[in-house]
Amino acid sequence: MSQPMMEITELEKNTTKSITEQSEYELKNLLTEYMVQANSPHNDGWTQEYYKAEAEKLEKQLKLLNE
């Protein structure tokens, strides 16, 4: 019975990322989305400014995360 339990644990070790890696990955994806929206000609000036400000906040968070 203990053998399957060890296999699951080993699988979890190999496939689970640390919280920091997941957070960084998610922030980078969100930053990409914000940059696209900030530079999209389909958005009005207010929307572009909002996404630019949000992107700057995310960049600061990423810098803090990497320190």
C-alpha positions in Angstrom: 0.0 0.0 0.0 2.8 2.5 0.7 4.3 2.2 -2.8 1.5 4.1 -4.6 1.7 6.8 -1.9 5.4 7.3 -2.7 4.7 7.4 -6.4 2.2 10.2 -5.9 4.5 12.1 -3.7 7.3 11.8 -6.2 5.0 12.9 -9.0 3.9 15.9 -6.9 7.6 16.9 -6.3 8.3 16.8 -10.0 5.3 18.7 -11.3 4.6 21.2 -8.5 6.3 24.6 -8.8 7.1 26.7 -5.8 4.8 29.5 -4.9 7.4 32.1 -6.0 7.8 30.5 -9.4 4.0 30.4 -9.9 3.6 34.0 -8.8 6.3 35.2 -11.0 4.9 33.3 -14.0 1.4 34.6 -13.4 2.6 38.2 -12.9 4.6 38.0 -16.2 1.5 36.7 -18.0 -0.6 39.5 -16.6 2.1 42.1 -17.4 2.1 40.9 -21.0 -1.7 41.2 -21.2 -1.5 44.7 -19.7 1.2 45.8 -22.1 -0.9 44.6 -25.0 -4.0 46.5 -23.8 -1.9 49.6 -23.1 -0.6 49.7 -26.6 -3.8 48.6 -28.4 -5.2 51.1 -30.9 -8.7 49.7 -30.1 -8.6 51.1 -26.6 -9.3 54.7 -25.9 -6.8 56.9 -24.1 -8.3 56.4 -20.6 -8.1 52.6 -21.0 -4.6 52.7 -22.3 -3.5 54.9 -19.4 -5.1 52.5 -16.9 -3.3 49.5 -18.3 0.0 51.4 -18.5 -0.3 52.3 -14.8 -1.2 48.7 -13.9 1.8 47.4 -15.9 4.1 49.8 -14.0 2.7 48.4 -10.7 3.3 44.8 -11.9 6.8 45.6 -13.0 7.6 46.9 -9.5 6.1 43.7 -8.0 8.3 41.6 -10.2 11.4 43.5 -9.2 10.6 43.0 -5.6 9.9 39.3 -6.1 13.3 38.9 -7.8 15.3 40.6 -5.1 
